[in-house]
């Protein structure tokens, strides 16, 4: 009897694992169907365009988080790194440094935090959770000092056009986000560095014995996450018209959830750029649909939090 039941259990395990890999696309399809039935305003060109714009910032952050998760790490500092880079952009622009230089400084500000995180994790062998949690607090403090705790208005026609314009229903925001996803996908699956990143996350000791510079790979991953925060900060300022120094903990949690929902493993060694994209769309679709239905904003964190918990459960099947 035990021999007869074993294949069923094995097949069931495989089916759950396979379902976990496609959780985000399945979730997107279900959410779209539900909201299409609930409100005719959901599947309109205008609303889908707005939905993709709101997803863009999260998607860029998720691409950075994807790199870190690939090497079996986690970056909690994105919640403060984004407002930090945005504050640097706002400070530079309002002090007359010009928009190109201000954007460059924002990218460098995000990259710097990522490099520091990477050095502490890779070179000093410190725990990534503690390092990035500490960075979350420290960088938030620097942001408040730089901005005096106030939102810095950035009045730039270029940034407004970036947020509002595009070609047809496709906004430039979405183009930037998709380009970031394409670059990360190319890095992970079409380059030797990507192979090394995946190997480092899959089995760091085996990767080290194979001659891979695992510390360098971990540094690259955290640096990539920091740079993604800089890019997301530019989009954030363009969309809101200012640099808000507040912690973006919702984007932090959502960036992790999007990656895990997309089929990547928190234990490293597995990555899915398309899945992370679908995960980001799923999370933002929930918020968008609730808003259209007039559901209280207090229920929105409950729904998103439930998805985050689901992502944590799904990660059990991504080992």
Rosetta silent file (secondary structure, phi, psi, omega in degrees, C-alpha in Angstrom):
SEQUENCE: XXXXXXXXXXXXXXXXXXXXXXXXXXXXXXXXXXXXXXXXXXXXXXXXXXXXXXXXXXXXXXXXXXXXXXXXXXXXXXXXXXXXXXXXXXXXXXXXXXXXXXXXXXXXXXXXXXXXXXXXXXXXXXXXXXXXXXXXXXXXXXXXXXXXXXXXXXXXXXXXXXXXXXXXXXXXXXXXXXXXXXXXXXXXXXXXXXXXXXXXXXXXXXXXXXXXXXXXXXXXXXXXXXXXXXXXXXXXXXXXXXXXXXXXXXXXXXXXXXXXXXXXXXXXXXXXXXXXXXXXXXXXXXXXXXXXXXXXXXXXXXXXXXXXXXXXXXXXXXX
SCORE:     score description
SCORE:     0.000 S_00000001
   1 L     0.000  -40.847 -179.788    0.000    0.000    0.000 S_00000001
   2 H   -63.276  -36.731 -179.099    2.828    2.388    0.848 S_00000001
   3 H   -68.476  -31.259 -179.065    4.426    1.748   -2.532 S_00000001
   4 H   -73.027  -37.272 -176.208    1.186    2.580   -4.323 S_00000001
   5 H   -78.060  -25.725 -174.642    0.659    5.869   -2.480 S_00000001
   6 H   -57.278  -46.272  179.615    4.205    7.167   -2.859 S_00000001
   7 H   -59.935  -36.580  178.918    3.888    8.192   -6.531 S_00000001
   8 H   -62.832  -43.582  179.782    0.730   10.149   -5.700 S_00000001
   9 H   -66.067  -38.585 -179.730    2.455   12.038   -2.971 S_00000001
  10 H   -65.396  -43.783  179.130    5.434   12.703   -5.232 S_00000001
  11 H   -63.887  -38.514  178.574    3.197   13.905   -8.047 S_00000001
  12 H   -63.345  -40.649  178.240    1.299   16.105   -5.588 S_00000001
  13 H   -62.503  -41.087  179.020    4.545   17.647   -4.416 S_00000001
  14 H   -64.947  -39.858 -177.595    5.541   18.318   -8.006 S_00000001
  15 H   -66.163  -39.553  178.094    2.180   19.875   -8.802 S_00000001
  16 H   -65.956  -42.353  178.672    2.405   22.228   -5.826 S_00000001
  17 H   -63.344  -41.353  178.882    5.946   23.184   -6.770 S_00000001
  18 H   -65.105  -41.384  178.181    4.926   23.791  -10.368 S_00000001
  19 H   -62.653  -37.485  179.630    1.950   25.890   -9.241 S_00000001
  20 H   -62.492  -36.502 -179.492    4.277   27.922   -7.014 S_00000001
  21 H   -64.151  -31.674 -176.678    6.455   28.747  -10.010 S_00000001
  22 L  -109.307   22.611 -176.862    3.466   30.238  -11.847 S_00000001
  23 H   -60.246  -43.449 -176.337    1.741   31.797   -8.844 S_00000001
  24 H   -66.888  -51.231  177.783    2.162   35.382  -10.068 S_00000001
  25 H   -59.643  -39.891  177.518    0.825   34.936  -13.645 S_00000001
  26 H   -63.334  -43.368  179.060   -2.075   32.855  -12.316 S_00000001
  27 H   -62.151  -40.959  178.462   -2.762   35.500   -9.679 S_00000001
  28 H   -61.578  -45.183 -179.590   -2.713   38.290  -12.277 S_00000001
  29 H   -61.117  -45.083 -179.236   -5.212   36.422  -14.449 S_00000001
  30 H   -65.006  -44.522 -179.892   -7.561   35.797  -11.525 S_00000001
  31 H   -63.343  -41.433  179.180   -7.363   39.370  -10.237 S_00000001
  32 H   -63.313  -40.206  179.359   -7.999   40.781  -13.709 S_00000001
  33 H   -65.262  -46.169 -178.279  -11.045   38.546  -14.138 S_00000001
  34 H   -62.119  -47.716 -177.919  -12.479   39.449  -10.734 S_00000001
  35 H   -72.446  -28.367  175.351  -12.025   43.195  -11.151 S_00000001
  36 H   -64.658  -39.373  177.754  -13.292   43.072  -14.753 S_00000001
  37 H   -71.414  -37.624 -174.816  -16.508   41.524  -13.444 S_00000001
  38 H   -74.945  -34.134 -178.003  -16.683   43.891  -10.464 S_00000001
  39 L  -148.523  132.474  179.484  -16.147   47.155  -12.354 S_00000001
  40 L   -72.306   -9.696 -177.062  -16.192   48.082  -16.065 S_00000001
  41 L   -83.753   -8.957 -173.969  -13.547   50.745  -15.400 S_00000001
  42 L   -73.337  -56.280 -177.009  -10.770   48.251  -14.687 S_00000001
  43 L   -89.238   59.299  172.433   -9.966   46.864  -18.143 S_00000001
  44 L  -112.689  156.129 -178.578   -9.880   50.203  -19.940 S_00000001
  45 H   -59.242  -42.541 -177.787   -6.895   51.553  -21.833 S_00000001
  46 H   -64.314  -44.110 -177.329   -6.622   54.544  -19.511 S_00000001
  47 H   -71.019  -41.582  178.070   -6.724   52.497  -16.322 S_00000001
  48 H   -62.306  -37.479  177.640   -4.322   49.807  -17.548 S_00000001
  49 H   -62.918  -44.585  177.677   -1.936   52.576  -18.597 S_00000001
  50 H   -65.302  -37.425  178.658   -2.147   54.129  -15.121 S_00000001
  51 H   -61.881  -43.837 -179.877   -1.733   50.698  -13.550 S_00000001
  52 H   -66.898  -34.846  176.840    1.465   50.060  -15.475 S_00000001
  53 H   -63.987  -45.702  179.923    2.826   53.465  -14.488 S_00000001
  54 H   -67.053  -25.673  178.536    2.204   52.765  -10.807 S_00000001
  55 H   -77.653  -23.141 -171.193    3.821   49.340  -11.253 S_00000001
  56 H   -58.945  -45.952 -178.639    6.978   50.762  -12.832 S_00000001
  57 H   -62.647  -45.810  179.068    8.631   51.967   -9.627 S_00000001
  58 H   -62.080  -40.682 -178.188    7.932   48.670   -7.868 S_00000001
  59 H   -63.427  -42.623  178.640    9.198   46.679  -10.860 S_00000001
  60 H   -61.520  -44.250  177.705   12.527   48.536  -10.944 S_00000001
  61 H   -63.522  -39.066  179.608   12.990   47.900   -7.215 S_00000001
  62 H   -64.213  -33.400  178.351   12.024   44.258   -7.699 S_00000001
  63 H   -65.744  -39.912  175.555   14.711   43.882  -10.372 S_00000001
  64 H   -65.812  -43.445  178.309   17.337   45.041   -7.883 S_00000001
  65 H   -63.817  -33.159  178.440   15.889   42.771   -5.207 S_00000001
  66 H   -58.370  -43.466 -179.970   15.936   39.942   -7.765 S_00000001
  67 H   -61.850  -42.539 -178.333   19.724   40.189   -8.032 S_00000001
  68 H   -69.429  -43.789  179.064   20.157   40.031   -4.263 S_00000001
  69 H   -63.375  -32.475  179.255   17.714   37.157   -3.804 S_00000001
  70 H   -59.041  -36.097  179.313   19.519   35.260   -6.567 S_00000001
  71 L   -94.546   22.644  177.231   22.654   35.115   -4.377 S_00000001
  72 L    65.557   33.748  177.280   20.529   34.036   -1.368 S_00000001
  73 L  -116.370 -173.449  176.290   20.498   37.489    0.168 S_00000001
  74 L  -152.060  144.252 -178.305   17.928   40.134    1.016 S_00000001
  75 L  -121.978   98.405  178.604   18.032   43.932    0.828 S_00000001
  76 L   -83.150  -10.946 -174.990   15.876   45.656    3.435 S_00000001
  77 L   -76.642   -9.012 -177.566   17.539   49.005    2.820 S_00000001
  78 H   -61.147  -27.345  179.551   15.519   49.729   -0.336 S_00000001
  79 H   -64.383  -24.855  177.078   12.817   51.267    1.865 S_00000001
  80 H  -110.952  -22.410 -179.324   15.205   54.093    2.800 S_00000001
  81 H   -67.464  -38.733  177.672   17.587   54.009   -0.152 S_00000001
  82 H   -60.861  -54.850  177.925   14.875   55.168   -2.556 S_00000001
  83 H   -62.852  -28.902  176.615   13.922   58.290   -0.529 S_00000001
  84 H   -64.166  -49.559  178.884   17.636   58.921    0.100 S_00000001
  85 H   -64.096  -36.962  177.478   18.429   58.979   -3.618 S_00000001
  86 H   -65.158  -39.849  178.982   15.312   61.078   -4.221 S_00000001
  87 H   -65.612  -38.019  176.588   16.395   63.554   -1.539 S_00000001
  88 H   -62.895  -43.330  177.388   19.839   63.835   -3.148 S_00000001
  89 H   -60.405  -47.988 -179.335   18.175   64.581   -6.485 S_00000001
  90 H   -62.600  -42.552 -179.919   15.901   67.184   -4.887 S_00000001
  91 H   -63.641  -46.412 -178.533   18.723   68.831   -2.951 S_00000001
  92 H   -65.073  -43.300 -175.963   20.994   69.051   -5.979 S_00000001
  93 H   -68.138  -43.275 -178.680   18.273   70.320   -8.312 S_00000001
  94 H   -71.840  -15.157  176.417   16.932   72.981   -5.948 S_00000001
  95 L   -98.152   15.153  171.281   20.484   74.229   -5.391 S_00000001
  96 L    79.734   24.487 -177.977   20.938   74.882   -9.092 S_00000001
  97 L   -86.660   -1.928  178.996   23.114   71.920  -10.060 S_00000001
  98 L    85.345  149.480 -175.541   21.026   71.149  -13.140 S_00000001
  99 H   -68.195  -44.536 -179.955   18.804   68.150  -13.813 S_00000001
 100 H   -57.472  -45.590  179.501   21.351   65.858  -15.581 S_00000001
 101 H   -67.590  -37.125  179.677   23.851   66.170  -12.738 S_00000001
 102 H   -63.541  -41.960  177.669   21.086   65.839  -10.148 S_00000001
 103 H   -65.188  -42.662  178.582   19.884   62.587  -11.716 S_00000001
 104 H   -60.522  -42.924  179.228   23.451   61.284  -11.909 S_00000001
 105 H   -65.116  -35.364  177.474   23.991   62.095   -8.225 S_00000001
 106 H   -64.362  -43.012  178.096   20.746   60.290   -7.336 S_00000001
 107 H   -63.277  -41.666  179.312   21.945   57.174   -9.175 S_00000001
 108 H   -68.004  -34.766  178.814   25.322   57.390   -7.444 S_00000001
 109 H   -63.726  -45.678  177.656   23.646   57.890   -4.058 S_00000001
 110 H   -65.500  -42.299  179.519   21.623   54.699   -4.481 S_00000001
 111 H   -61.774  -40.180 -178.748   24.616   52.814   -5.844 S_00000001
 112 H   -60.386  -44.615  178.397   26.795   53.919   -2.909 S_00000001
 113 H   -62.144  -42.019  179.111   24.395   52.453   -0.359 S_00000001
 114 H   -63.024  -42.372  179.538   24.288   49.211   -2.334 S_00000001
 115 H   -64.501  -42.802  178.624   28.081   48.999   -2.538 S_00000001
 116 H   -61.841  -44.326  176.436   28.447   49.632    1.210 S_00000001
 117 H   -58.663  -46.095 -178.498   25.895   46.907    1.932 S_00000001
 118 H   -62.700  -40.014  179.159   27.722   44.562   -0.413 S_00000001
 119 H   -64.693  -41.575 -179.349   31.104   45.236    1.142 S_00000001
 120 H   -68.767  -37.331  179.756   29.825   44.554    4.653 S_00000001
 121 H   -74.557  -47.201 -173.376   28.074   41.348    3.583 S_00000001
 122 H   -82.690  -47.146 -174.862   30.754   40.026    1.234 S_00000001
 123 L   -83.975  -39.708 -177.608   34.030   41.328    2.658 S_00000001
 124 L   -94.303   -3.550  177.128   33.203   41.496    6.375 S_00000001
 125 L    58.101   37.691  177.802   30.995   38.381    6.252 S_00000001
 126 L   -88.806  154.224 -178.644   28.193   40.111    8.150 S_00000001
 127 L   -67.056  129.238 -175.984   24.605   38.825    8.047 S_00000001
 128 H   -60.365  -36.703 -179.684   22.694   40.451    5.202 S_00000001
 129 H   -62.018  -45.950 -178.815   19.532   40.866    7.272 S_00000001
 130 H   -68.381  -43.316 -178.531   21.351   42.798   10.002 S_00000001
 131 H   -60.437  -50.880 -175.326   23.419   44.858    7.555 S_00000001
 132 H   -75.028  -27.736  173.760   20.506   46.003    5.425 S_00000001
 133 H   -67.029  -41.193  175.778   18.243   46.517    8.444 S_00000001
 134 H   -64.017  -41.643  177.441   20.909   48.786    9.908 S_00000001
 135 H   -62.445  -36.659  178.190   21.243   50.588    6.585 S_00000001
 136 H   -54.836  -43.191 -178.099   17.470   51.059    6.518 S_00000001
 137 H   -78.416  -46.455 -176.781   17.691   53.101    9.721 S_00000001
 138 H   -63.090  -48.196 -178.225   20.991   54.898    9.115 S_00000001
 139 H   -65.058  -35.559  176.082   20.168   55.981    5.565 S_00000001
 140 H   -61.094  -39.677  177.466   16.725   57.133    6.692 S_00000001
 141 H   -64.120  -43.515  177.485   18.431   59.384    9.231 S_00000001
 142 H   -62.535  -36.134  178.956   20.734   60.866    6.592 S_00000001
 143 H   -63.783  -44.369  179.055   17.711   61.490    4.375 S_00000001
 144 H   -64.970  -37.101  177.905   15.923   63.411    7.135 S_00000001
 145 H   -66.189  -43.230 -177.617   19.064   65.446    7.812 S_00000001
 146 H   -67.526  -38.062 -176.183   19.532   66.329    4.150 S_00000001
 147 H   -98.741   -1.058 -175.163   15.888   67.294    3.620 S_00000001
 148 L    58.115   25.295  177.481   15.228   68.662    7.132 S_00000001
 149 L    77.897    7.075 -176.841   12.331   66.229    7.231 S_00000001
 150 L  -111.472  150.469  173.551   10.447   68.076    4.499 S_00000001
 151 L   -70.424  130.265 -178.631    9.375   67.052    1.007 S_00000001
 152 E   -98.186  115.877 -179.251   11.553   68.837   -1.543 S_00000001
 153 E   -71.262  137.344  177.898    9.577   70.025   -4.569 S_00000001
 154 L  -125.592  101.132 -178.261   11.203   69.328   -7.944 S_00000001
 155 L   -96.356   94.728 -178.254    9.598   71.344  -10.734 S_00000001
 156 L  -131.851  124.081  179.107   11.023   69.907  -13.933 S_00000001
 157 H   -65.269  -34.508  179.149    9.200   69.757  -17.254 S_00000001
 158 H   -62.498  -45.742 -179.803   11.412   66.833  -18.327 S_00000001
 159 H   -67.800  -36.631  176.105   10.414   64.758  -15.293 S_00000001
 160 H   -62.910  -43.326  178.206    6.745   65.679  -15.765 S_00000001
 161 H   -64.529  -36.199  178.281    6.920   64.548  -19.379 S_00000001
 162 H   -61.035  -37.177 -177.740    8.633   61.350  -18.260 S_00000001
 163 H   -81.754  -30.651 -171.157    5.693   60.609  -15.975 S_00000001
 164 H  -106.911  -26.281 -173.637    2.864   61.706  -18.272 S_00000001
 165 L   -97.708  175.260  178.318    3.995   61.232  -21.856 S_00000001
 166 E   170.866 -154.597  173.853    4.793   58.271  -24.066 S_00000001
 167 E  -125.081  118.985 -174.094    3.686   56.872  -27.386 S_00000001
 168 L    65.172 -138.554  178.221    0.046   55.863  -27.597 S_00000001
 169 L   -79.863   -5.715 -177.030   -1.095   54.226  -24.344 S_00000001
 170 E   -88.702  118.312 -179.818    2.502   53.247  -23.479 S_00000001
 171 E   -87.673  155.043  178.248    4.112   55.648  -21.009 S_00000001
 172 H   -61.606  -30.517  177.793    7.844   56.298  -20.800 S_00000001
 173 H   -54.682  -48.655 -177.285    7.698   55.052  -17.202 S_00000001
 174 H   -67.330  -34.709  177.308    6.809   51.567  -18.376 S_00000001
 175 H   -61.032  -44.728  179.052    9.500   51.677  -21.048 S_00000001
 176 H   -61.680  -44.828 -177.884   12.121   52.427  -18.368 S_00000001
 177 H   -64.857  -44.733  179.468   10.827   49.619  -16.129 S_00000001
 178 H   -65.291  -38.032  177.250   10.733   47.042  -18.925 S_00000001
 179 H   -61.566  -41.366  176.954   14.221   48.085  -20.026 S_00000001
 180 H   -61.427  -41.538  179.275   15.448   47.491  -16.470 S_00000001
 181 H   -65.511  -41.022  179.381   13.840   44.030  -16.524 S_00000001
 182 H   -63.649  -42.492 -179.681   15.400   43.218  -19.897 S_00000001
 183 H   -63.626  -43.415  178.990   18.848   44.268  -18.685 S_00000001
 184 H   -66.326  -41.328  177.586   18.569   42.158  -15.519 S_00000001
 185 H   -61.751  -42.241  178.003   17.272   39.204  -17.524 S_00000001
 186 H   -63.414  -43.089 -179.801   20.150   39.529  -19.987 S_00000001
 187 H   -61.147  -45.303 -174.049   22.654   39.762  -17.126 S_00000001
 188 H   -74.486  -37.591 -169.341   21.309   36.695  -15.335 S_00000001
 189 H  -114.822   -0.794 -178.635   20.658   34.372  -18.269 S_00000001
 190 H  -130.169    6.620 -179.923   22.933   35.523  -21.088 S_00000001
 191 L  -130.378  159.563  177.394   26.218   36.390  -19.400 S_00000001
 192 H   -65.556  -36.442  178.255   28.925   34.549  -17.491 S_00000001
 193 H   -59.923  -41.346  178.133   28.401   36.911  -14.561 S_00000001
 194 H   -61.633  -41.388  176.979   24.761   35.829  -14.390 S_00000001
 195 H   -60.999  -40.864  178.789   25.796   32.173  -14.316 S_00000001
 196 H   -66.894  -38.845  177.977   28.172   32.963  -11.478 S_00000001
 197 H   -61.992  -46.149  179.553   25.445   34.849   -9.580 S_00000001
 198 H   -65.004  -39.391  179.252   23.066   31.891   -9.863 S_00000001
 199 H   -66.230  -39.318  179.488   25.805   29.447   -8.879 S_00000001
 200 H   -62.094  -42.990  179.139   26.718   31.552   -5.850 S_00000001
 201 H   -72.341  -32.001 -178.303   23.127   31.504   -4.637 S_00000001
 202 H   -69.552  -45.447  178.863   22.648   27.823   -5.436 S_00000001
 203 L  -160.351   98.138 -171.969   25.640   26.559   -3.463 S_00000001
 204 H   -64.962  -35.662 -179.103   28.183   29.110   -2.307 S_00000001
 205 H   -70.482  -41.722  177.701   30.765   26.534   -1.218 S_00000001
 206 H   -64.848  -37.995  178.539   30.586   24.631   -4.499 S_00000001
 207 H   -64.807  -40.958  179.416   30.822   27.923   -6.393 S_00000001
 208 H   -64.655  -42.044  179.208   33.891   28.907   -4.382 S_00000001
 209 H   -67.188  -25.133  178.909   35.550   25.550   -5.057 S_00000001
 210 L   -81.653    0.510  177.142   34.792   26.008   -8.768 S_00000001
 211 L    92.489    8.854  178.683   36.882   29.177   -8.742 S_00000001
 212 L   -79.998  134.547  176.856   34.045   31.696   -8.725 S_00000001
 213 L   -79.031   85.297 -172.287   34.768   34.899   -6.788 S_00000001
 214 H   -64.549  -33.765  178.024   31.642   34.606   -4.654 S_00000001
 215 H   -65.012  -38.175  177.442   32.369   37.772   -2.670 S_00000001
 216 H   -65.378  -39.116  179.772   32.581   39.732   -5.904 S_00000001
 217 H   -65.167  -41.555  178.918   29.252   38.259   -7.048 S_00000001
 218 H   -66.203  -37.329  177.132   27.533   39.230   -3.812 S_00000001
 219 H   -64.510  -42.346  178.682   28.954   42.730   -4.086 S_00000001
 220 H   -60.833  -41.507 -178.472   27.660   43.013   -7.655 S_00000001
 221 H   -62.605  -47.239 -178.853   24.193   41.910   -6.520 S_00000001
 222 H   -70.421  -35.092  175.674   23.927   44.501   -3.745 S_00000001
 223 H   -63.594  -40.608  177.657   25.410   47.209   -5.954 S_00000001
 224 H   -62.545  -38.980  177.701   22.783   46.375   -8.580 S_00000001
 225 H   -65.383  -40.298  177.888   20.045   46.686   -5.992 S_00000001
 226 H   -64.414  -41.725  178.133   21.385   50.069   -4.920 S_00000001
 227 H   -64.397  -38.211  176.984   21.519   51.302   -8.507 S_00000001
 228 H   -61.500  -36.798  176.801   17.937   50.124   -9.012 S_00000001
 229 H   -63.423  -37.575  177.504   16.936   52.239   -6.018 S_00000001
 230 H   -63.983  -43.710  178.292   18.528   55.255   -7.709 S_00000001
 231 H   -64.139  -45.017  179.135   16.573   54.643  -10.919 S_00000001
 232 H   -62.297  -33.455  179.002   13.356   54.101   -8.954 S_00000001
 233 H   -64.988  -39.652  177.613   14.009   57.345   -7.076 S_00000001
 234 H   -62.461  -44.507  177.539   14.108   59.312  -10.332 S_00000001
 235 H   -63.478  -39.370 -179.617   10.776   57.760  -11.354 S_00000001
 236 H   -62.159  -45.924  179.028    9.375   58.453   -7.889 S_00000001
 237 H   -65.468  -39.770  179.494   10.279   62.147   -8.060 S_00000001
 238 H   -62.975  -38.408 -176.412    8.914   62.378  -11.602 S_00000001
 239 H   -77.843  -37.102 -175.414    5.579   60.867  -10.545 S_00000001
 240 H   -96.566  -16.898 -178.690    5.090   62.793   -7.284 S_00000001
 241 L    79.003   12.632  179.543    6.794   66.059   -8.233 S_00000001
 242 E  -168.989  168.680  179.052    8.981   66.006   -5.161 S_00000001
 243 E  -102.097  107.511 -179.414   11.393   64.073   -2.955 S_00000001
 244 L   -91.501  121.563 -176.922    9.542   62.619    0.035 S_00000001
 245 L   -78.757   -0.725 -176.596   11.931   61.641    2.875 S_00000001
 246 L   -67.992  146.588  175.414    9.451   59.164    4.385 S_00000001
 247 L   -60.753  139.405  179.161   10.384   55.497    4.619 S_00000001
 248 L  -107.057   64.380 -176.918    8.895   53.448    1.785 S_00000001
 249 H   -67.755  -28.385  178.314    8.284   50.256    3.745 S_00000001
 250 H   -65.942  -40.110  177.464    5.352   49.295    1.509 S_00000001
 251 H   -69.144  -33.639  177.657    7.635   49.273   -1.530 S_00000001
 252 H   -61.016  -53.330 -178.952   10.239   47.316    0.459 S_00000001
 253 H   -64.057  -40.291 -178.317    7.828   44.512    1.333 S_00000001
 254 H   -67.260  -34.284 -179.980    6.249   44.526   -2.110 S_00000001
 255 H   -65.672  -37.126  177.655    9.629   44.274   -3.859 S_00000001
 256 H   -71.380  -44.618 -178.915   10.417   41.107   -1.913 S_00000001
 257 H   -62.160  -40.740 -179.613    6.929   39.684   -2.394 S_00000001
 258 H   -60.868  -40.761 -179.073    6.999   40.343   -6.151 S_00000001
 259 H   -67.329  -44.884 -178.013   10.251   38.411   -6.519 S_00000001
 260 H   -70.758  -41.803  176.361    9.099   35.425   -4.469 S_00000001
 261 H   -60.265  -30.112 -178.131    5.663   35.342   -6.081 S_00000001
 262 L   -75.176   -4.891  176.470    7.454   35.361   -9.418 S_00000001
 263 L   108.471    0.109  176.568    9.069   31.998   -8.756 S_00000001
 264 L   -79.438  157.140 -178.502   12.454   32.991   -7.344 S_00000001
 265 L  -104.992  133.115  175.321   13.743   31.266   -4.249 S_00000001
 266 L   -67.279  -12.623  177.987   14.688   33.116   -1.071 S_00000001
 267 L   -89.228   -0.209  175.007   17.296   30.385   -0.661 S_00000001
 268 L    87.423  167.322  174.722   19.043   31.590   -3.824 S_00000001
 269 L    86.479   -8.707  179.098   20.027   29.979   -7.097 S_00000001
 270 L  -130.137  141.515 -179.375   16.701   30.532   -8.886 S_00000001
 271 L  -148.724  148.848  176.773   15.456   33.632  -10.676 S_00000001
 272 L  -148.510  101.821 -178.950   12.551   34.612  -12.896 S_00000001
 273 H   -66.859  -44.511  178.308   12.476   38.118  -14.319 S_00000001
 274 H   -61.749  -40.234  178.646    9.129   37.595  -16.035 S_00000001
 275 H   -62.830  -41.467  177.900    7.716   36.154  -12.813 S_00000001
 276 H   -64.183  -38.123  175.888    8.886   39.172  -10.817 S_00000001
 277 H   -60.409  -46.663  179.221    7.266   41.442  -13.398 S_00000001
 278 H   -63.959  -37.603  177.974    3.998   39.519  -13.007 S_00000001
 279 H   -62.913  -41.133  178.321    4.319   39.687   -9.218 S_00000001
 280 H   -64.771  -42.144  178.580    4.692   43.468   -9.324 S_00000001
 281 H   -63.809  -40.467  179.552    1.646   43.789  -11.596 S_00000001
 282 H   -59.732  -48.554 -177.706   -0.363   41.537   -9.282 S_00000001
 283 H   -63.301  -43.590 -179.264    0.377   43.620   -6.193 S_00000001
 284 H   -72.988  -28.032  177.447   -0.407   46.927   -7.882 S_00000001
 285 H   -64.905  -36.953  177.526   -3.553   45.493   -9.491 S_00000001
 286 H   -60.920  -47.866  179.978   -4.962   44.785   -6.047 S_00000001
 287 H   -63.765  -44.001 -179.253   -4.453   48.378   -4.959 S_00000001
 288 H   -62.531  -46.475 -178.680   -5.790   49.716   -8.261 S_00000001
 289 H   -64.790  -41.318  178.243   -8.899   47.516   -8.198 S_00000001
 290 H   -62.186  -39.208  179.499   -9.719   48.350   -4.584 S_00000001
 291 H   -64.461  -43.851  179.360   -9.449   52.047   -5.395 S_00000001
 292 H   -63.282  -34.650 -179.081  -11.818   51.734   -8.357 S_00000001
 293 L   -81.786   -4.284  179.690  -14.326   49.856   -6.222 S_00000001
 294 L    72.600   20.739  178.043  -14.196   52.531   -3.537 S_00000001
 295 L   -74.150  138.404 -177.226  -13.032   50.069   -0.902 S_00000001
 296 L   -51.379  138.958 -179.876  -11.511   51.781    2.117 S_00000001
 297 H   -63.615  -16.602  178.729   -7.780   52.300    1.877 S_00000001
 298 H   -71.627  -21.216  178.322   -7.476   50.620    5.268 S_00000001
 299 H   -84.124  -20.518 -176.815   -8.338   47.291    3.655 S_00000001
 300 H   -62.299  -46.059  177.146   -5.677   47.632    0.987 S_00000001
 301 H   -61.954  -29.293  178.517   -2.713   46.861    3.278 S_00000001
 302 H   -64.020  -46.543 -179.374   -4.629   43.819    4.528 S_00000001
 303 H   -65.255  -45.621  179.705   -4.937   42.433    0.994 S_00000001
 304 H   -64.587  -39.891  178.110   -1.337   43.229    0.090 S_00000001
 305 H   -62.498  -37.416  177.297   -0.171   41.791    3.414 S_00000001
 306 H   -63.323  -38.106  177.810   -2.080   38.592    2.685 S_00000001
 307 H   -67.152  -38.761  178.133   -0.254   38.333   -0.639 S_00000001
 308 H   -62.063  -43.420  177.399    3.079   38.882    1.144 S_00000001
 309 H   -64.216  -37.861  176.550    2.254   36.046    3.538 S_00000001
 310 H   -62.237  -38.867  177.978    1.274   33.914    0.566 S_00000001
 311 H   -63.080  -39.523  178.382    4.649   34.687   -0.972 S_00000001
 312 H   -64.853  -38.554  177.675    6.370   33.520    2.211 S_00000001
 313 H   -66.283  -43.934 -179.130    4.353   30.282    2.083 S_00000001
 314 H   -61.816  -32.532 -178.073    5.126   29.780   -1.595 S_00000001
 315 H   -61.455  -20.402  177.198    8.852   30.173   -0.894 S_00000001
 316 H   -63.024  -26.843 -176.902    8.710   26.828    0.946 S_00000001
 317 H   -97.983    8.037 -179.016    8.283   25.143   -2.438 S_00000001
 318 L  -105.631   14.676 -179.693   11.112   27.063   -4.114 S_00000001
 319 L   -68.752    0.000    0.000   14.003   25.257   -2.424 S_00000001
